[in-house]
Structures are given as structure tokens and as C-alpha cells.
Amino acid sequence: MKRFKSSEALAEGIGNGENLMEFCPKCGTRMVPAKRKRSGKNVLVLSCPKCGYMKSSADVKVATIPKVIEQPPKEPIAVISKEEQKLRTLPTVRIECPKCGNNLAYVWQVQTRGSDESSTQFFRCTKCSHTFREYS
């Protein structure tokens, strides 16, 4: 079994033969990827942020990183089931129903947009059960 000094182990890499991180052979600091211009082209090099040592891209094994595609979160929808409608526990307010003209409706609020914006008021007519909303 081959034993390393800590700086040798860091410089040579440990594991299955692939270096996941590169360390500076001069000072032992972890090297970071950087782009440099050589012959008018951008080239990937590893550079030491402490002492400035650079390792060319020909000596660097480049791992491909898969592109992550993020889907925007879907906006939640407030649903009141048939059983909840029958409970009649929601508060009522006097507002005209746009469908039947009744002047009494159940009311509740839901935060449908960002937390820094006002909530949306939902109304359900007590006569025809038509649901409508008001953005405040």
C-alpha cells in the first residue's frame, strides 16, 4: 500500500484515478477554473487563487455537467368541494351577483399572487352558487 504525505495525496488525487478537484502542487490550495485568452481563443485553465500557479486545459480532465431545466411552479387553485359548500360556515357579505342579481354572497380570501401583493377575494352567491372574484 502506497502512503502519501497529505500534499502529495492532494496533488496526485485519491480514488478511482479521476481527480474531482485539483490542488496546487506548490501551496496545496484548491485550484479554481478560469478562462484565459491564448492565441485569440478562450481556454480553460486551473489557477491557484493563492500563489497564481496555472495548469493548462490539456492536463485537466473536464467533466460534463448536465443542464438542469427548471419548471416554473404552478399556481395553486383554491377549491371548495360540494360538502364544504353545504356547511354554510363562510361569512356573508352584501354584494351583487353578476349572474342572478342576488345581493348576498359567501366570501373568503386566498393569497393567489406573491406574498407582497394583496389577496384575492372570492364570492359565492347564496342563491345560484355562482362563484366570482375581486382583486383588491
N, C-alpha and C positions, 0 to 999 in steps of 0.2 A: 504494500500500500504506500503510495507516494504522499508524503506530508509536505504541506506548503507553509511558508510564512504567510501571515494574513495578506500582505501586499501582493505577494506572488499569486495567491489564490484569487484575489480580486482582478489582477491583470490578466490571468490566463482564463478565468471563468470556471465555474463549477457546474456540474450537472451532466447532461447528455451530449455535451460537445457544442451546444449553442450558447452564445453569450446573449443573455437577455438584457444585460446592462454592461456598459463598458466603463472601466475605471482608468484613470490616468496612470501610466507607468512611472511618472516622475513623482507625483504627490499623493496618489491614491484617491483623489476626488472623483465623484461620478461625473462622467462626461455627458454633455448635452448635445443634441443635434442642432446644426446651424447650417444656413445656406451661405455659400461664398461664391463669388464670381471668379471663374477661371476660364480664360480664352473666350470671354464673352458669353459663357454659359453659367447658369446657376448649378452648383454642385453641392451635394450633401456631404458634410464633414461632421465629425465629432470633435467638439472642442472642450477643453477644461476651463471652467469659469474661474478657477483659482490661479493657475500658472500660465494659461494660454496655450498649452500643448494642443496640437491638432492632429487628427488621424484622418486620412483620406477616405473617400467613399469606396474605393476599390477594396480596402481592407475591412469594410463594415458590412455585416450581414443585415440586409434590410428586410424587416418583417412587414408583410402586407396587413393593413388594418382594415377590417370590413367596414363598409359605410353603413351607419345606423340611420334608418329612416324613421322619424318620429311622426306619429299621427296626432293631430290636434285633439284635445279632449272634447268629447261630445257634451253638449249642453244638456243637463238633466231636465226631465219633464215632470211636472207635478201632476199626479193622477189621483183622483178621488174616486174610489170604487162605488158601486151601486149600494153596498151595505153602509158605507160611510155617508152617502147622500141621505139615506133614510134616518140616520141618527138625529138629524136636526140640531146638532150641538154647536154649529157655527154661529157666530154673531151675525145679526142682520143690519142692513143699512138702507136708507131711503135713496134709491137711485132708479132711474127709468130704464127698463129693459128695452134694448133696441129691437127686439123681435116682437114682443106682445104688448109693450107699453105699461106693464105692471110696475108699481113704484116700490117694491120691496125685494131685496136680494140678499143672499148669504154672501159674506165677504171673508177673504183670507189673503195673506201676503206671502209671496215666495221671492227669494233672492235669486232671480234668473240671470242677472248680469254680474259684473265684478263687484267685489265687496265694497269698493269705494263709491259705487253708484247706488241710487235709491232702488228699493224693492218694487216688484210689480204686484198690483192689487188685482185679485181675481174676484169676479162676482158670478153668482148662480141665481137666476130668477127663481123665486119661491113658487111661481105659478107654472111656468112652462119648462123649467130646468135648463134654460139656455145659459151657457157659460160665456162670459166675455171678460175682457181685462182692461185695466187702465194703468198706463205707465206714469208714475208720479215723479 
